[in-house]
């Protein structure tokens, strides 16, 4: 082979290897573990269904974020994972108990499950949240609603966990996330409990418009891989497989599996070629980092942006609010919040249709953007509710801002739609507050504004 082609082969080999998002790597398996895998040849795998964006079986195919994690673990430990199809979570648990599957890919450890499964170290954390209809007050603590009908998917770990934590809690087991949200929307449930990303995905997918995320539980889901406990060696191998997943791979999976491809040119002259190759290698490295930063920034923005209105979503608001709560607790730095609800929003959907309802939401969001200050954080709280977080602002300042917002919405008319107004509840952070109580006070002030005739501002005292 000529020197030119040898250089070209090395260069394109570098480009190919560098641009691959998943690499097979050697992990430190013991001789006993290697012998076990050689004997076993494959691991049968049961998964959760109707659990997007994490995992599902559609048309016989395993899809979702967790399928990407399992592909990497399978590649790195050097043994295929064979999917055992199940129709729902109950069947998945049944097959795990009867040893029809060696592993369960996405599961929470509980005392009952430890009777037949071992669990890896958690590899995903998911906030557990409370969804209600949008006319219900903020849920400060689940114990305050434990006597009401609370939906959880049948067989979920939190059926067992919450039943022990809150004796007498009124849990209604549903068939799936979709079934739970449907029952909630129709009024058969007071609240539905599930993972934040799971509820958000299904609400957006089903286009349900009368629900909102209205509270959080104190504990996150700590997600592990479960494996049959009559073969404890599998758990040791899986822990090593999970440890072999790089931070970059985890970030790529979490950011919807972005994959960037590159193309580069070259000169045919040998001496120039060598110089160009070296230059391209360094250029590629810098360009690669630039593209990754650019896409990660874009994906971060998408993950924190409400798809319909283009303003911040609940996740972004939660982070910003918690930051200022922490700042207040340490330095007593004043801030306030405004909770905003579009008056009689249901009538716009009923009278003009859901497309016009969307236009009303966009119209109000645009007016809020124009009239909030640069330092304020605006976002869609859920349904037809918005939240504005105002740093370094007391009640007098927040009252003035809320009145400006109310007036601007009332006096800026939307074509072909009559009477768009908003009700607003305001609250200033106090020494007696935490994240939930501050929101609860603003929520009560908002409902007071509604009860007093709407299109008005009401404030909550500390």
GIMOPE-V851262 format. One line per field, one symbol per residue. phi: phi as a letter, one per 30 degrees, with the letter a starting at -180 (. if undefined). psi: psi as a letter, one per 30 degrees, with the letter a starting at -180 (. if undefined). burial: + if it has 24 or more other C-alpha atoms within 12 Angstrom, else -. A space follows every 10 residues. Layout:
phi=???
psi=???
burial=???
This chain:
phi=.deddddddd ddddddddcd dbcdbdcddd eddddddddd iacdbcbdch bdddaacbhi cdbjeddded dddedddibd ccdcdbcadd deddddddid bdbcdbacdb eddddbbcbd decbcbdcbc cbddccddcd bdddbddcdc dbdejdeddd dddddbejdc dcdcdaeedd ddddddjdbd abcadeddde ddddddidcc bbdblbddcd dccbccbedd bddddddded ddddddeddd ddddcihdbc cbbbcacdde ddedddeddd dddedddedd dddddddddd dddccdddci cdcddddedd ddeddddddc chddabbbcb bddhdedddd dcjdddeddd ddeddddddd cdddddccad dlhccbbccc dhbcdddddd dddddedddd ccdceibcid bbcbccacdb ddcbeddddd dddddddddd dcjihacbcc dd
psi=kleeeeeeee efeeeeeffk fkkklklikl eeeeeeeeee elkkkklklh hlgelljkhf kkllefeeee eeeeeefhkk kkkjklflee eeeeeeeggf kelkfjlkkl eeffffklkl kkfkkkkklk kllfgklkje kfffgffljj kkkkfkefee eeeeeikfki kjkleleeee eeeeefgfle lkkakeeeee eeeeefhkfg llkglllfkl kjklkklkff iffeeeeeee eeffkleeee eeeehghkkk llklllkfke eeeeeeeeee eeeeeeeeee eeeeeeeeee eefgkkeefg llaeeeeeee eeefeeeeee ghjklllkkk kkkheeeeee eflfeeeeee eeeeeeeeef fllefljklj fkbgklkkkj lhkaeeeeee eeeeeeeeee fjkkkgkkhj llkkklkkkl fflaeeeeee eeeeeeeeee fgflhlkklk l.
burial=------++-- +---+---+- ++----+-+- --+---+--- --++++++++ +++++++--- -+++++++++ +++++++++- ++++++++++ +++-+++-++ ++++++++++ --+--+++++ ++++-+++++ ++++++++++ -+--++--++ ++++++++++ ++------++ ++++++++++ +++++---++ ++++++++++ ++++---+++ +++++++--- +++++++++- +-++++++++ +++++---++ +++++-++-+ -----+---- ------+--+ +--+---+-- -+---+---- --++-++++- ++++++++-+ +--++--+-- ---+++++++ ++++++-+-- -----+++++ +++++++++- ++---+++++ ++++++++++ +++++-+++- ++++++++++ ---+-----+ ++++++++++ --++++++++ ++++++++++ ---+++++++ --
